[in-house]
Amino acid sequence: MGRERETPKQQQVAYTVEQLVAFNRYNPDILPDLENYVNDQVSSQKYSLDANLCLLRLYQFEPEKMSSQIVARILVKALMAMPAPDFSLCLFLIPERVQMEEQFKTLIVLSHYLETGRFRQFWDEAAKNRHIVEAVPGFEQAIQGFAIHVLSLTYQKVPRTVLAEAINIEGLSLDKFLEHQVANCGWVIEKGQGRGQLIVLPRNEFNDPILKKNTADSVPLEHITRIFPILS
């Protein structure tokens, strides 16, 4: 995908979107290419924050050409990139009057729920606005991945019910999901109180104080090598 121009020899040279963004980012002529690239990111489940930010900047200079559908897709893709701060970076470039449109207010609410770990409210709100989020394939899986990331930073063991609420999966579907995680990701299932289950998550420096202490006590090699000239 790219724009073409004639050379002195009347030959056609195709530019990739990455090249357009790198060398022509303030040229409004590339706006259609960037809009097409957003749709390509959606259909192929790719992602380019740089290209999307470039498009939002061009919309600032050409507000009459702004496509609400394209902007909404950019914001949904940015939500899918959490915990990266992409959503805030994109929102900063969107005029406040545009943010007041209903679909953008919904996406801002969804972002707030994710940032504060209120996953039940997030899934409830997303269910009311399927026309927005389901327009982008892979949305549900990306948010589930983010929810698991948040849980793994907090818990060594998480009740099955808490996990089910965070990733919005229940019953047999949750059983199959857990089987996959146990086989491939080092999860362990323990019996909890009553008939409940506890999901043991892999230890990391955030959910295990011992690992955190060991990480804090270790000194990177490059720091040690910098000391040698000072001591000599």
C-alpha positions as CSV (number, residue, x, y, z in Angstrom):
1,M,0.0,0.0,0.0
2,G,1.4,3.4,-0.8
3,R,1.4,6.5,-3.0
4,E,3.1,6.7,-6.4
5,R,4.8,9.6,-8.2
6,E,6.4,9.9,-11.6
7,T,10.2,10.1,-11.8
8,P,12.0,12.0,-14.5
9,K,12.2,8.8,-16.5
10,Q,8.3,8.5,-16.2
11,Q,8.6,5.5,-14.1
12,Q,6.3,4.7,-11.2
13,V,7.8,4.4,-7.7
14,A,5.6,3.0,-4.9
15,Y,6.1,4.2,-1.4
16,T,5.2,2.2,1.7
17,V,3.1,3.8,4.5
18,E,6.2,3.6,6.7
19,Q,8.1,5.7,4.2
20,L,5.3,8.2,3.8
21,V,5.1,8.7,7.5
22,A,8.9,9.0,7.8
23,F,9.5,11.5,5.0
24,N,6.1,13.1,4.3
25,R,4.2,13.1,7.5
26,Y,2.9,16.7,7.2
27,N,1.8,16.3,3.6
28,P,-2.1,16.2,3.4
29,D,-1.9,14.3,0.2
30,I,-1.0,11.1,2.1
31,L,-4.2,11.3,4.1
32,P,-6.1,8.7,2.0
33,D,-3.2,6.3,2.2
34,L,-3.2,6.5,6.0
35,E,-7.0,6.0,6.2
36,N,-6.7,3.0,4.0
37,Y,-3.9,1.7,6.2
38,V,-6.1,2.0,9.3
39,N,-8.7,-0.3,7.6
40,D,-5.8,-2.6,6.6
41,Q,-4.7,-2.7,10.3
42,V,-8.2,-3.7,11.2
43,S,-8.6,-6.4,8.6
44,S,-5.2,-7.9,9.0
45,Q,-4.9,-7.4,12.8
46,K,-1.7,-5.3,12.4
47,Y,-1.0,-2.2,14.3
48,S,1.0,1.0,13.8
49,L,0.7,3.7,16.4
50,D,3.1,6.0,14.4
51,A,1.0,5.9,11.3
52,N,-2.2,6.4,13.3
53,L,-0.8,9.4,15.2
54,C,0.4,10.9,11.9
55,L,-3.2,10.6,10.5
56,L,-4.7,12.2,13.6
57,R,-2.2,15.1,13.2
58,L,-3.2,15.6,9.6
59,Y,-6.9,15.7,10.7
60,Q,-6.0,18.6,12.9
61,F,-4.9,20.5,9.8
62,E,-7.7,19.2,7.6
63,P,-10.7,18.9,10.1
64,E,-13.3,18.8,7.3
65,K,-11.7,15.6,6.0
66,M,-11.9,13.8,9.4
67,S,-13.7,10.4,9.3
68,S,-15.4,9.5,12.6
69,Q,-15.3,5.9,11.6
70,I,-11.6,5.9,11.1
71,V,-10.9,7.8,14.3
72,A,-13.1,5.3,16.2
73,R,-11.1,2.4,14.8
74,I,-7.8,4.0,15.7
75,L,-9.0,4.4,19.3
76,V,-10.3,0.8,19.5
77,K,-6.9,-0.4,18.2
78,A,-5.2,1.8,20.9
79,L,-7.3,0.2,23.6
80,M,-6.2,-3.1,22.4
81,A,-2.6,-2.0,22.9
82,M,-2.9,-1.5,26.6
83,P,-1.0,-1.3,29.0
84,A,0.8,0.9,26.5
85,P,-0.4,4.6,26.8
86,D,-1.5,4.7,23.1
87,F,-5.1,5.6,23.8
88,S,-4.1,8.8,25.7
89,L,-1.6,9.7,23.0
90,C,-4.3,9.4,20.3
91,L,-7.0,11.1,22.4
92,F,-4.7,14.1,22.9
93,L,-4.8,14.8,19.1
94,I,-8.6,14.5,18.8
95,P,-10.5,17.8,19.2
96,E,-12.8,18.1,22.3
97,R,-15.9,18.7,20.1
98,V,-15.2,15.3,18.4
99,Q,-14.6,13.6,21.8
100,M,-18.1,14.6,22.8
101,E,-19.7,12.4,20.1
102,E,-21.4,9.4,21.7
103,Q,-19.1,6.7,20.3
104,F,-16.0,8.5,21.6
105,K,-17.5,9.2,25.0
106,T,-18.2,5.4,25.2
107,L,-14.6,4.6,24.2
108,I,-13.3,7.0,26.9
109,V,-15.4,5.3,29.5
110,L,-14.1,1.9,28.4
111,S,-10.5,3.2,28.7
112,H,-11.2,4.5,32.2
113,Y,-12.6,1.1,33.3
114,L,-9.5,-0.7,31.9
115,E,-7.1,1.7,33.5
116,T,-8.7,1.3,36.9
117,G,-9.1,-2.5,36.6
118,R,-12.9,-2.5,36.7
119,F,-13.3,-5.3,34.2
120,R,-16.9,-6.3,35.1
121,Q,-18.0,-2.7,34.3
122,F,-15.9,-2.7,31.1
123,W,-17.4,-5.9,29.7
124,D,-20.9,-4.7,30.6
125,E,-20.3,-1.4,28.8
126,A,-18.7,-3.1,25.8
127,A,-21.7,-5.5,25.5
128,K,-24.0,-2.4,25.1
129,N,-21.8,-1.0,22.3
130,R,-20.9,-4.1,20.3
131,H,-21.3,-2.1,17.1
132,I,-18.2,-0.1,18.1
133,V,-15.8,-2.7,19.4
134,E,-16.8,-5.7,17.3
135,A,-15.9,-3.7,14.2
136,V,-12.3,-4.5,15.0
137,P,-11.3,-8.2,15.0
138,G,-9.3,-9.4,17.9
139,F,-10.6,-6.8,20.4
140,E,-12.0,-9.3,22.9
141,Q,-8.8,-11.4,22.9
142,A,-6.6,-8.3,23.3
143,I,-8.5,-7.1,26.3
144,Q,-8.5,-10.5,27.9
145,G,-4.7,-10.6,27.5
146,F,-4.6,-7.2,29.3
147,A,-6.8,-8.4,32.1
148,I,-4.6,-11.4,32.6
149,H,-1.5,-9.1,32.6
150,V,-3.1,-7.0,35.4
151,L,-4.0,-10.0,37.5
152,S,-0.5,-11.5,37.1
153,L,1.0,-8.3,38.5
154,T,-1.2,-8.5,41.6
155,Y,-1.9,-12.1,42.4
156,Q,0.0,-15.3,42.9
157,K,-3.3,-17.1,43.2
158,V,-6.6,-15.9,41.9
159,P,-10.1,-17.4,42.5
160,R,-11.7,-18.8,39.4
161,T,-14.6,-16.5,39.8
162,V,-12.3,-13.4,39.8
163,L,-10.6,-14.6,36.7
164,A,-13.9,-15.4,35.0
165,E,-15.2,-11.9,35.7
166,A,-11.9,-10.2,34.5
167,I,-11.8,-12.1,31.1
168,N,-15.5,-12.5,30.6
169,I,-15.4,-16.2,30.1
170,E,-17.5,-18.8,32.0
171,G,-18.5,-22.4,32.1
172,L,-17.1,-24.9,29.6
173,S,-15.4,-22.1,27.6
174,L,-13.4,-21.2,30.8
175,D,-12.6,-24.8,31.3
176,K,-11.0,-25.1,27.8
177,F,-9.2,-21.8,28.3
178,L,-7.7,-23.0,31.6
179,E,-6.6,-26.3,30.0
180,H,-4.7,-24.3,27.4
181,Q,-3.1,-22.0,30.0
182,V,-2.1,-25.0,32.2
183,A,-0.5,-26.8,29.2
184,N,1.2,-23.8,27.6
185,C,1.7,-21.0,30.2
186,G,2.6,-22.7,33.4
187,W,-0.7,-22.1,35.2
188,V,-1.7,-24.5,38.0
189,I,-5.2,-25.2,39.3
190,E,-5.7,-25.8,43.0
191,K,-8.8,-26.6,45.0
192,G,-10.1,-23.6,46.9
193,Q,-12.6,-23.4,49.7
194,G,-15.8,-25.3,49.1
195,R,-16.1,-26.3,45.5
196,G,-14.1,-23.3,44.2
197,Q,-10.8,-23.3,42.3
198,L,-7.7,-21.3,42.7
199,I,-5.6,-20.4,39.7
200,V,-1.9,-20.3,40.5
201,L,-0.2,-17.8,38.2
202,P,3.5,-17.9,37.3
203,R,5.6,-16.0,39.8
204,N,7.2,-12.7,38.7
205,E,8.9,-9.7,40.3
206,F,5.6,-7.9,40.8
207,N,3.5,-10.6,42.5
208,D,6.4,-12.3,44.4
209,P,8.2,-10.1,47.1
210,I,11.3,-12.5,47.0
211,L,11.7,-12.1,43.2
212,K,11.2,-8.4,43.6
213,K,13.9,-8.2,46.2
214,N,16.3,-10.3,44.2
215,T,15.7,-8.1,41.2
216,A,16.3,-4.9,43.2
217,D,19.5,-6.3,44.8
218,S,21.0,-7.2,41.4
219,V,23.2,-4.7,39.7
220,P,23.2,-4.8,35.9
221,L,26.5,-5.7,34.3
222,E,26.8,-2.5,32.4
223,H,26.6,-0.5,35.6
224,I,29.5,-2.5,37.0
225,T,31.6,-1.9,33.9
226,R,31.1,1.8,34.3
227,I,32.5,1.7,37.8
228,F,35.8,0.1,36.8
229,P,37.3,3.3,35.2
230,I,36.3,5.3,38.2
231,L,38.1,3.0,40.6
232,S,41.2,2.6,38.5
